[in-house]
């Protein structure tokens, strides 16, 4: 028994590692596709189901997809109706793993591992390395399956095990409970289904016993999302509950039809139990989704009854990122970009507001700038934490460079925010001291402000669009800002010498153009980050 447990434990470890390698490789290859899928999610349930199925088939984990959905809902980027349809699709996508592992590919294991390892170790091209990772993951997954099957082969002759399987036959509720507990412990329905397929491959598990366990697997996988929803807002907790109810209701609906499902899979493949299990898993999840998709609004109503009330709209804090999204770097990277752009737009707004406060002497604007600056500082902290999580995830070298670049951009935006705070403090000082600035000085400040705003705005656009031309344009604008700062400093010193401006107002003027120049420098830093990624 000890050797069986050790073999199963090692085989399961290889299976999970291979599945993760394959999923990470596929995710890196299809990162842009994943982003497009989530960008196009609407309230159309068919699109939601298709998205959930395709994304889960790529990342090889319905649990990961559901946790990601909880993150989207928690960040306010997806409503419950959208989340429900994607979660249903995830249940279909996860059946791909069972279909893969039920294939008889034992003879290919050494070939897959050998080719994959050589591509990872000895090729320099990124695309080859990623392809090698997928092939190696595929091979390791099958190696784990083979090890589990070998480890469990003695169970076929074990009287205790045979008696246990015989006891489960005809007791569907007990089978469901076994599947639920198994998946809740392993935290992966794909892995528990893989164990069933491996056990069936030894000839020790009949399809009649396997199907109720499969139903339980679907319920057990909800534990991951429920755990992930702890500490989230109400809507995210509701999304996790929808996942649970969808699988429980589907199991209750289809339990009376187990004999019909058994008959269908026996007809599709009368001899191979591993294929029967994979087909049963796929047919059940597709049928369950078809039956329950029209009732999404009732599922939403049910969870709204259990967890009443709506979340307050979050005005202060991150909007596009949630720590759960870092589990899927291709999505998390895109969301981080959106949050950084939001932070940059706040900094740009503060630049405009600070100049308006100076120009129009509006004291109430000073408070608005300070509030924005608090949010900018908070975003800088939260985005940096999120980027740390992304940098520690399994990402390509290219994406790692993007993350490093984003660290620098976030720092530059935060510094722009600081300079805008300096500008509004200078505006406030001018108002409080009732200082006068000459018309020439005002015109020169407006001129330099316009160039600075242009540099900052263009740098944000270049980062958002990855536009090299816009990034290059920032460099020429900043050159004009630098020369203008020197020119205006000389002119103002002449005005001070002639007594046209007072010393106090002169000091404010010089500090203003100095802050404008520094904002221009940080705009160039953002633009150069874009240029370095060419």
C-alpha positions in Angstrom: 0.0 0.0 0.0 2.9 2.3 0.8 4.4 1.9 -2.6 1.0 2.6 -4.2 0.7 5.8 -2.3 4.3 6.9 -3.1 3.9 6.1 -6.8 0.5 7.9 -7.0 1.9 10.9 -5.2 4.9 11.2 -7.5 2.8 10.6 -10.6 0.3 13.2 -9.5 3.1 15.7 -9.0 4.5 15.1 -12.5 0.9 15.3 -13.9 0.3 18.7 -12.2 3.7 20.0 -13.2 3.3 18.9 -16.8 -0.2 20.5 -17.0 1.2 23.7 -15.6 4.1 23.8 -18.0 1.8 23.1 -20.9 -0.7 25.7 -19.8 2.0 28.4 -19.2 3.5 27.7 -22.6 0.1 27.9 -24.3 -0.7 31.1 -22.4 2.5 32.7 -23.5 1.8 31.8 -27.1 -1.8 33.0 -27.1 -1.4 35.9 -24.7 -2.8 38.5 -27.1 -5.6 36.2 -28.0 -6.6 35.8 -24.4 -6.6 39.6 -23.9 -8.9 40.0 -27.0 -11.3 37.4 -25.6 -11.7 39.2 -22.3 -11.9 42.6 -24.0 -14.9 41.4 -26.1 -16.9 39.9 -23.3 -20.5 41.2 -23.4 -23.7 40.2 -21.7 -24.2 37.7 -24.6 -24.1 34.4 -22.8 -22.9 32.5 -25.9 -19.9 34.7 -26.2 -19.2 34.3 -22.5 -19.4 30.5 -22.6 -17.1 30.4 -25.7 -14.6 32.7 -23.9 -14.6 30.5 -20.7 -14.2 27.3 -22.7 -11.4 28.6 -24.9 -9.5 30.3 -22.1 -9.7 27.3 -19.9 -8.6 25.0 -22.7 -5.5 27.2 -23.1 -4.5 27.6 -19.5 -5.6 24.0 -18.6 -7.4 24.9 -15.4 -11.0 25.8 -14.8 -10.1 26.7 -11.2 -7.6 29.3 -12.5 -10.2 30.7 -14.9 -12.8 30.9 -12.1 -10.3 32.6 -9.7 -9.5 35.0 -12.5 -13.2 35.7 -13.0 -13.6 36.4 -9.3 -10.7 38.9 -9.7 -12.4 40.6 -12.6 -15.7 40.9 -10.7 -13.9 42.1 -7.6 -12.2 44.8 -9.7 -15.6 45.8 -11.1 -14.6 44.9 -14.7 -17.3 42.2 -15.1 -20.9 41.9 -13.9 -22.5 38.7 -12.5 -24.3 37.8 -15.7 -21.0 37.9 -17.7 -19.2 36.0 -15.0 -21.8 33.3 -14.9 -21.6 32.5 -18.6 -17.7 32.5 -18.5 -17.7 30.1 -15.5 -20.1 27.8 -17.4 -17.7 27.8 -20.4 -14.8 27.1 -18.1 -16.4 23.8 -17.1 -16.5 22.8 -20.8 -12.9 23.9 -21.4 -11.6 21.8 -18.5 -12.8 18.6 -20.3 -10.0 19.1 -22.9 -7.5 17.8 -20.3 -9.5 14.6 -19.7 -9.7 14.1 -23.5 -5.9 14.5 -23.8 -5.0 12.2 -21.0 -7.3 9.5 -22.2 -5.3 9.1 -25.5 -3.0 6.1 -25.7 0.3 8.0 -26.2 2.6 6.0 -23.8 5.0 5.2 -26.7 5.5 8.9 -27.4 6.5 9.9 -23.8 10.3 9.6 -24.3 10.0 11.4 -27.7 8.0 14.3 -26.3 10.2 14.7 -23.2 13.4 14.4 -25.3 12.3 16.9 -28.0 10.8 19.3 -25.5 13.9 19.3 -23.3 16.3 19.9 -26.2 14.2 22.8 -27.5 14.1 24.4 -24.0 17.8 23.8 -23.3 19.5 24.3 -26.6 17.5 26.8 -28.7 17.8 30.5 -28.3 14.8 31.7 -30.2 11.9 32.6 -27.9 9.2 30.9 -30.0 11.2 27.6 -30.1 11.7 27.7 -26.3 8.0 28.3 -25.7 7.0 25.5 -28.1 9.5 23.3 -26.4 7.9 24.1 -23.0 4.5 23.0 -24.4 5.9 19.8 -25.8 7.9 19.0 -22.6 4.9 19.8 -20.4 2.8 17.4 -22.6 5.4 14.7 -22.2 5.7 15.1 -18.4 1.9 15.1 -18.1 1.7 11.7 -19.8 4.7 10.5 -17.8 2.8 11.4 -14.6 -0.3 9.5 -15.9 1.8 6.5 -16.7 3.4 6.5 -13.3 0.0 6.8 -11.6 -1.4 3.9 -13.7 1.6 1.7 -12.8 1.3 2.6 -9.1 -2.4 1.7 -9.0 -2.2 -1.5 -11.0 -1.9 -3.7 -7.8 -5.3 -2.3 -6.7 -6.9 -4.4 -9.4 -6.1 -7.5 -7.3 -6.8 -6.0 -3.9 -9.9 -7.5 -2.3 -10.4 -4.4 -0.1 -10.3 -2.1 -3.1 -12.6 -4.3 -5.2 -15.1 -4.5 -2.3 -15.0 -0.7 -2.0 -15.6 -0.2 -5.8 -18.4 -2.8 -5.6 -19.9 -0.8 -2.6 -19.8 2.4 -4.6 -21.6 0.8 -7.6 -25.3 1.8 -7.4 -24.6 4.3 -4.6 -24.4 7.5 -6.7 -24.5 9.9 -3.8 -21.5 8.2 -2.2 -19.7 8.4 -5.5 -20.4 12.1 -5.8 -19.1 12.6 -2.3 -15.9 10.8 -3.1 -15.3 13.0 -6.2 -16.1 16.1 -4.2 -13.6 15.4 -1.4 -10.9 14.2 -3.8 -11.0 17.4 -5.9 -11.4 19.7 -2.9 -8.2 18.2 -1.5 -6.2 18.2 -4.8 -7.6 21.6 -5.8 -7.8 20.5 -9.5 -10.7 18.8 -11.2 -8.3 18.0 -14.1 -6.0 16.2 -11.8 -8.7 14.2 -10.0 -10.2 13.3 -13.4 -6.6 12.3 -14.5 -6.5 9.9 -11.5 -9.8 8.4 -12.5 -8.5 7.9 -16.1 -5.3 6.3 -14.8 -7.2 4.0 -12.4 -9.6 3.1 -15.2 -6.6 2.3 -17.4 -5.6 -0.5 -14.9 -9.0 -2.1 -15.4 -10.0 -1.5 -11.8 -12.7 1.1 -12.3 -15.9 0.5 -14.2 -17.6 3.5 -15.9 -20.8 3.1 -13.8 -18.7 4.0 -10.7 -16.6 6.6 -12.4 -19.5 8.9 -13.6 -20.8 9.8 -10.2 -17.3 10.6 -9.1 -16.9 12.8 -12.1 -20.0 14.7 -11.0 -18.4 15.2 -7.6 -15.2 16.4 -9.2 -17.1 19.3 -10.8 -18.5 20.3 -7.4 -15.1 19.9 -5.6 -13.4 22.3 -8.0 -15.6 25.1 -6.7 -13.6 25.1 -3.4 -10.7 27.0 -5.1 -13.0 29.9 -6.2 -14.8 30.0 -2.8 -11.4 30.3 -1.0 -10.3 32.9 -3.5 -13.4 35.0 -2.8 -12.6 35.4 0.9 -12.0 39.1 1.5 -13.5 40.2 -1.8 -16.5 42.4 -2.3 -20.1 41.1 -2.4 -20.3 40.7 -6.1 -17.1 38.6 -6.3 -18.4 36.3 -3.5 -21.7 36.0 -5.5 -19.6 34.9 -8.6 -18.0 32.2 -6.6 -21.4 31.0 -5.3 -22.7 31.0 -8.9 -19.9 28.5 -9.8 -20.9 26.3 -6.8 -24.7 26.4 -7.6 -24.1 25.8 -11.3 -22.3 22.5 -10.5 -24.6 21.4 -7.7 -27.8 22.0 -9.7 -26.3 20.4 -12.8 -25.4 17.3 -10.8 -28.9 17.1 -9.2 -30.5 17.4 -12.7 -28.3 14.7 -14.3 -28.1 12.2 -11.5 -31.3 10.4 -12.6 -30.0 10.2 -16.1 -26.7 8.4 -15.3 -27.8 5.2 -17.0 -28.6 7.1 -20.2 -25.2 8.9 -20.1 -23.5 5.5 -19.4 -25.3 4.0 -22.4 -24.2 6.9 -24.7 -20.5 6.6 -23.8 -20.6 2.8 -24.1 -22.0 3.2 -27.5 -19.3 5.8 -28.5 -16.5 3.5 -27.3 -17.6 0.0 -26.0 -14.1 -1.2 -24.9 -11.9 1.6 -23.7 -12.9 2.8 -20.2 -10.5 5.7 -20.2 -12.2 7.1 -23.4 -15.6 6.5 -21.8 -14.6 8.6 -18.8 -13.3 11.4 -20.9 -16.4 11.4 -23.1 -18.7 11.3 -20.1 -16.9 14.3 -18.6 -17.3 16.3 -21.9 -20.9 15.3 -22.6 -22.1 16.1 -19.0 -20.4 19.5 -18.9 -21.7 20.5 -22.4 -25.2 19.3 -21.6 -25.2 21.0 -18.2 -24.2 24.3 -19.8 -26.8 24.0 -22.5 -29.5 23.3 -19.9 -28.6 26.1 -17.5 -27.4 28.9 -19.8 -31.1 30.1 -20.3 -31.4 30.3 -16.5 -28.4 32.5 -15.8 -30.6 35.4 -14.6 -32.3 33.1 -12.1 -28.8 31.9 -10.8 -27.9 35.6 -10.4 -31.2 36.2 -8.5 -30.5 33.3 -6.2 -27.1 34.5 -5.1 -28.5 38.0 -4.7 -31.0 36.6 -2.3 -28.3 34.8 -0.3 -25.9 37.8 -0.3 -28.3 40.8 -0.5 -27.2 44.3 -1.4 -24.9 45.9 -3.9 -21.3 47.0 -3.5 -20.5 50.6 -3.1 -18.8 52.0 -6.2 -15.1 52.2 -5.4 -14.0 55.7 -6.1 -10.6 55.5 -4.4 -8.2 52.8 -5.2 -7.3 50.5 -8.1 -9.9 49.9 -10.8 -8.4 47.5 -13.3 -6.2 45.2 -11.2 -6.8 42.6 -8.6 -4.1 40.3 -7.1 -6.0 37.2 -8.5 -5.4 38.5 -12.1 -1.6 38.0 -11.6 -2.3 34.3 -11.7 -2.9 34.7 -15.4 0.0 37.0 -16.5 -1.2 37.5 -20.1 -4.4 39.1 -18.7 -2.7 40.7 -15.6 -0.1 42.5 -17.8 -2.9 44.1 -19.9 -4.8 45.1 -16.8 -1.7 46.6 -15.3 -1.2 48.7 -18.4 -4.8 50.0 -18.1 -4.2 50.9 -14.4 -1.0 52.7 -15.2 -2.7 54.7 -18.0 -5.4 55.7 -15.4 -2.7 56.8 -13.0 -1.0 58.8 -15.8 -4.3 60.5 -16.8 -4.7 61.6 -13.1 -1.2 63.1 -13.2 -2.1 64.9 -16.4 -5.3 66.2 -14.9 -3.3 67.5 -11.9 -1.0 69.4 -14.3 -3.9 71.1 -16.0 -5.7 71.8 -12.7 -2.5 73.3 -11.1 -2.1 75.7 -14.0 -5.8 76.6 -13.8 -5.4 77.3 -10.1 -2.4 79.6 -10.8 -4.1 81.3 -13.8 -7.6 81.9 -12.2 -6.7 81.9 -8.5 -9.2 79.2 -7.7 -8.5 78.0 -4.2 -10.9 75.1 -4.3 -8.8 73.5 -7.1 -5.9 73.2 -4.7 -7.9 70.7 -2.6 -8.9 68.7 -5.7 -5.2 68.4 -6.8 -4.3 67.1 -3.3 -7.0 64.5 -3.4 -5.8 63.3 -6.8 -2.3 63.2 -5.5 -3.3 60.9 -2.7 -4.9 58.6 -5.2 -1.8 58.7 -7.4 0.4 57.7 -4.5 -2.0 54.9 -3.6 -2.0 53.6 -7.2 1.8 53.8 -7.3 1.9 51.5 -4.2 -0.8 49.0 -5.4 0.4 48.8 -9.0 4.0 48.2 -7.8 2.8 45.4 -5.6 0.9 43.9 -8.6 3.9 44.2 -10.9 6.1 42.4 -8.3 3.6 39.5 -8.4 3.7 39.5 -12.2 7.5 39.5 -12.3 7.5 36.4 -10.1 5.1 34.6 -12.3 6.0 32.3 -15.2 6.3 34.9 -18.0 8.4 35.2 -21.2 11.6 37.2 -21.2 9.9 39.8 -23.4 7.0 40.2 -20.9 9.5 40.4 -18.0 11.2 43.3 -19.8 7.8 44.9 -20.1 7.2 44.6 -16.4 10.6 46.1 -15.6 9.7 49.0 -18.0 6.4 49.4 -16.2 8.0 49.7 -12.8 10.0 52.6 -14.2 7.0 54.3 -15.8 5.0 54.1 -12.6 7.8 55.7 -10.7 8.0 58.5 -13.4 4.3 59.1 -13.2 4.4 59.3 -9.4 7.2 61.9 -9.7 5.1 63.9 -12.2 2.4 63.9 -9.6 4.8 65.3 -7.0 5.8 68.1 -9.4 2.1 68.9 -10.0 1.7 69.1 -6.2 4.6 71.6 -6.1 2.9 73.6 -8.9 -0.4 73.9 -7.0 1.4 74.8 -3.8 3.1 77.6 -5.7 -0.3 78.7 -7.0 -1.7 78.6 -3.5 1.3 80.7 -2.2 0.7 83.3 -4.9 -3.0 83.5 -3.9 -2.4 83.7 -0.2 0.3 86.3 -0.5 -1.7 88.2 -3.2 1.3 88.3 -5.5 1.1 89.8 -8.9 2.9 88.3 -11.9 3.6 90.4 -15.0 1.6 89.7 -18.2 4.9 88.8 -19.9 5.6 86.2 -17.2 2.1 84.8 -17.4 2.3 84.4 -21.2 5.7 82.7 -20.9 4.3 80.3 -18.2 1.3 79.5 -20.5 3.7 78.8 -23.4 5.9 76.5 -21.3 2.8 74.8 -19.7 1.4 74.0 -23.2 4.7 72.3 -24.3 4.9 70.4 -21.0 1.2 69.2 -21.3 1.9 68.2 -24.9 5.0 66.2 -23.9 3.2 64.4 -21.1 0.0 63.7 -23.1 2.1 62.3 -26.1 4.2 60.1 -23.8 1.0 58.6 -22.2 -0.4 57.9 -25.7 2.9 56.4 -26.9 2.8 54.0 -23.8 -0.9 53.2 -24.3 -0.5 52.4 -28.0 3.1 51.3 -28.1 3.6 54.0 -30.7 7.3 54.6 -31.5 6.5 57.7 -33.6 4.7 59.4 -30.7 7.5 58.4 -28.3 10.1 60.0 -30.7 8.0 63.2 -30.9 8.2 63.6 -27.1 12.0 63.8 -27.3 11.8 66.8 -29.7 9.1 68.5 -27.6 11.3 68.1 -24.5 14.2 69.6 -26.2 12.1 72.7 -26.8 11.1 72.7 -23.1 14.7 72.6 -22.0 15.7 75.4 -24.2 12.6 77.4 -23.2 13.4 77.0 -19.5 16.9 78.5 -20.0 15.5 81.3 -22.2 12.7 82.2 -19.7 15.0 82.1 -16.8 17.3 84.6 -18.5 14.4 86.9 -19.5 12.9 86.8 -16.0 16.2 87.7 -14.3 16.2 90.8 -16.6 12.7 91.7 -15.5 13.7 91.3 -11.9 16.7 93.6 -12.5 14.4 96.2 -14.1 11.9 95.9 -11.2 9.1 94.8 -13.4 8.5 91.7 -11.1 8.9 91.4 -7.4 11.5 89.0 -5.8 8.7 86.9 -4.3 6.7 86.5 -7.5 10.0 86.0 -9.4 10.9 83.1 -7.1 7.5 81.5 -7.8 8.0 82.0 -11.6 11.4 80.3 -11.5 10.1 77.4 -9.4 7.1 77.0 -11.8 9.3 76.7 -14.9 11.7 74.4 -13.1 8.8 72.0 -12.2 7.6 72.1 -15.8 11.1 71.2 -17.0 11.2 68.2 -14.6 7.8 67.0 -15.8 9.2 67.1 -19.3 12.1 65.0 -18.2 9.8 62.3 -16.8 7.7 62.4 -19.9 10.9 61.6 -21.9 11.6 58.7 -19.5 8.2 57.2 -20.3 8.8 57.7 -24.0 12.2 56.1 -23.8 10.7 53.0 -22.1 8.5 52.6 -25.2 11.5 53.1 -27.6 13.6 50.5 -25.7 10.9 47.9 -26.4 11.1 48.2 -30.2 
